[in-house]
């Protein structure tokens, strides 16, 4: 089971957010630089936590689907019974 597209997009967004806010904080001088640096440290982990939670939900959903498919699948043939008598 791989990562779905939305989870990857959220993870990439978290990295871009950290880099963008950090770079912006580097261009500012004064109190705003501290505020931006704090945001750069706080926001991306929250976004990544959301992505991890989504991934766990997808894995759990896939497991449930496999159980349902196995339960309702037609029986498998056990061998060739033609010609036996």
C-alpha positions in Angstrom: 0.0 0.0 0.0 1.5 3.3 -1.1 0.8 6.8 -0.1 -2.2 8.4 -1.8 -1.9 11.6 -3.7 -3.5 13.8 -1.1 -1.2 12.6 1.7 1.9 13.3 -0.5 0.5 16.8 -1.4 -0.1 17.6 2.3 3.5 16.5 3.2 5.0 18.5 0.4 2.8 21.5 1.5 4.2 21.2 5.1 7.8 21.3 3.8 7.1 24.3 1.5 5.3 26.0 4.4 8.3 25.5 6.7 10.8 26.8 4.0 8.6 29.7 3.0 8.0 30.9 6.5 11.6 30.4 7.5 12.8 32.4 4.5 10.3 35.1 5.2 11.4 35.3 8.8 15.0 35.6 7.6 14.1 38.7 5.5 12.3 40.5 8.4 14.0 42.3 11.3 12.5 42.7 14.7 9.5 41.1 16.5 7.9 39.9 13.3 11.0 37.8 12.6 10.4 36.0 15.9 6.7 35.5 15.2 7.4 34.1 11.7 10.2 31.8 13.0 7.7 30.5 15.7 5.1 29.9 13.0 7.7 28.1 10.8 8.3 25.8 13.7 4.7 25.2 14.8 2.6 24.9 11.6 4.5 22.2 9.6 4.3 19.5 12.3 0.6 20.1 12.6 0.2 19.7 8.8 2.3 16.5 8.9 0.3 15.1 11.8 -2.8 15.6 9.7 -1.1 13.7 6.8 -0.1 10.8 9.1 -3.6 10.6 10.4 -5.0 10.5 6.9 -2.5 7.7 6.0 -3.6 5.6 9.0 -7.2 6.0 8.0 -6.5 4.8 4.5 -4.6 1.8 5.8 -7.5 0.9 8.1 -10.0 1.3 5.3 -8.0 -0.9 3.0 -7.8 -3.7 5.6 -11.6 -3.5 6.1 -12.1 -3.7 2.3 -9.9 -6.8 2.1 -11.9 -8.5 4.8 -15.2 -7.7 3.1 -13.9 -8.9 -0.3 -12.7 -12.2 1.2 -16.0 -12.7 3.0 -18.2 -12.1 -0.1 -15.9 -13.7 -2.7 -17.2 -16.7 -4.6 -15.7 -20.1 -3.5 -12.6 -21.2 -5.1 -12.4 -24.4 -7.1 -10.4 -27.1 -5.3 -9.6 -29.2 -8.4 -10.8 -30.6 -11.7 -13.7 -32.9 -10.9 -14.5 -33.7 -14.5 -13.8 -37.2 -15.6 -13.7 -38.5 -12.1 -16.3 -41.0 -11.3 
